[in-house]
Amino acid sequence: MAIRLSLLGAAALTGVMLTGCANMENKLGRGVNNAIEPIRLAEMRRNVEQTALARPGEVNYHTGVVRGFNKTLARTGIGLFEIITFPIPPYGPLFENSITPLPRHPDSDPQRLWADALFATDPDIGFSGGEIAPWLPANKFYVHD
């Protein structure tokens, strides 16, 4: 009898975890997005740009690199924490006063959709416009723009 109750409890807990709670999905998605920040380097590029624009002549690019590196590490740590704890409340973003919930990109590099048939199909020529290889840092090559 005890084995049946424990199996029933385990099945119920698994069912609750896998039902697709929107809060858990948002927390896990935000965590994965933040955890891949060392690959994307959006915080690094943004902080170098913003430091150079905010106080030209006062600071050099190294200050922006250090700030960007610090924010990249912070965002990665928060992302890993959110991945590990996604089924556990609270589900809202953490440390909003120092790190924005979603990564910010440099103002000089607006993010666009990939050149993919999923987002924009063109049956006449077989492909459509968009960014080529968007995962490469400082990529500025676009098709049909």
C-alpha positions in Angstrom: 0.0 0.0 0.0 2.8 2.4 0.9 4.5 1.7 -2.5 1.3 2.5 -4.3 0.9 5.8 -2.5 4.5 6.8 -3.1 4.1 5.9 -6.8 0.9 7.9 -7.0 2.5 10.8 -5.3 5.5 10.7 -7.7 3.1 10.5 -10.7 1.1 13.5 -9.3 4.2 15.5 -8.8 5.5 14.7 -12.3 2.1 15.7 -13.7 2.1 19.0 -11.9 5.7 19.8 -13.0 4.9 18.9 -16.7 1.6 20.7 -17.1 3.1 23.8 -18.7 2.7 26.5 -16.2 3.3 29.8 -17.9 5.3 31.2 -15.0 7.7 28.3 -15.0 8.0 28.5 -18.8 8.8 32.2 -18.7 11.4 31.7 -15.9 13.1 28.8 -17.7 13.1 30.7 -21.0 14.5 33.8 -19.4 17.2 31.7 -17.6 18.3 30.0 -20.9 18.4 33.4 -22.6 20.5 34.9 -19.9 22.8 31.8 -19.5 24.0 32.1 -23.1 25.1 35.7 -22.6 28.8 34.8 -22.9 28.1 33.5 -26.4 25.9 36.5 -27.5 28.1 39.2 -25.8 25.2 41.7 -26.0 26.0 43.2 -22.6 29.7 43.6 -23.5 29.0 45.4 -26.8 26.3 47.6 -25.2 28.4 48.7 -22.3 31.4 49.5 -24.5 29.1 51.6 -26.7 27.2 53.3 -23.9 30.4 54.1 -21.9 32.0 55.7 -24.9 28.9 57.7 -25.8 27.9 58.8 -22.3 31.3 60.3 -21.3 33.5 60.8 -24.2 37.0 61.8 -23.2 36.5 61.1 -19.5 36.8 57.3 -19.7 38.3 54.9 -22.2 37.0 51.8 -23.8 38.5 49.6 -21.1 36.0 50.9 -18.6 33.2 49.7 -20.9 34.8 46.3 -21.3 35.1 45.9 -17.6 31.5 46.9 -17.0 30.4 44.7 -19.8 32.3 41.7 -18.5 30.9 42.2 -15.0 27.3 42.4 -16.4 27.9 39.4 -18.6 29.0 37.3 -15.6 26.1 38.6 -13.5 23.5 37.8 -16.3 25.0 34.3 -16.8 24.9 33.6 -13.0 21.3 34.8 -12.8 20.4 32.7 -15.9 22.0 29.5 -14.4 20.2 30.2 -11.1 16.8 30.6 -12.9 17.4 27.4 -14.9 18.1 25.4 -11.8 15.2 26.9 -9.8 12.6 27.3 -12.5 9.9 25.1 -10.9 10.3 26.9 -7.6 8.6 30.3 -6.9 9.1 33.3 -7.2 8.8 33.4 -10.9 9.5 37.1 -11.5 12.9 38.4 -12.7 15.7 38.7 -10.2 17.8 41.7 -9.5 15.8 44.0 -11.8 17.5 47.1 -10.3 20.9 46.2 -11.7 20.2 43.8 -14.6 17.3 44.1 -17.0 15.2 40.9 -17.3 15.9 40.5 -21.0 19.3 41.3 -22.6 19.8 44.7 -24.1 21.5 45.0 -27.4 23.6 48.0 -28.5 21.6 50.8 -30.0 23.8 50.7 -33.1 22.8 47.0 -33.7 19.1 46.5 -33.7 18.2 42.8 -33.5 16.3 41.4 -36.4 14.7 38.0 -37.3 16.9 35.4 -38.9 16.7 34.9 -42.7 14.7 31.7 -42.3 11.7 30.2 -44.0 10.0 29.9 -40.6 9.8 33.7 -40.2 9.5 35.0 -43.7 8.9 32.8 -46.7 9.2 33.8 -50.3 8.0 31.1 -52.6 9.3 32.8 -55.8 13.0 32.7 -55.0 13.1 30.2 -52.1 14.5 32.5 -49.4 13.8 35.9 -48.0 15.7 38.8 -46.4 17.1 38.9 -43.0 20.4 38.6 -41.1 23.0 36.1 -42.2 24.8 34.2 -39.3 23.3 36.4 -36.5 25.2 34.4 -33.9 28.5 36.0 -35.0 29.4 39.1 -33.0 29.4 42.3 -35.0 27.7 40.7 -38.0 26.2 43.4 -40.3 25.5 41.5 -43.5 21.8 41.4 -44.5 20.1 39.8 -47.5 17.6 42.0 -49.4 17.9 45.1 -47.2 
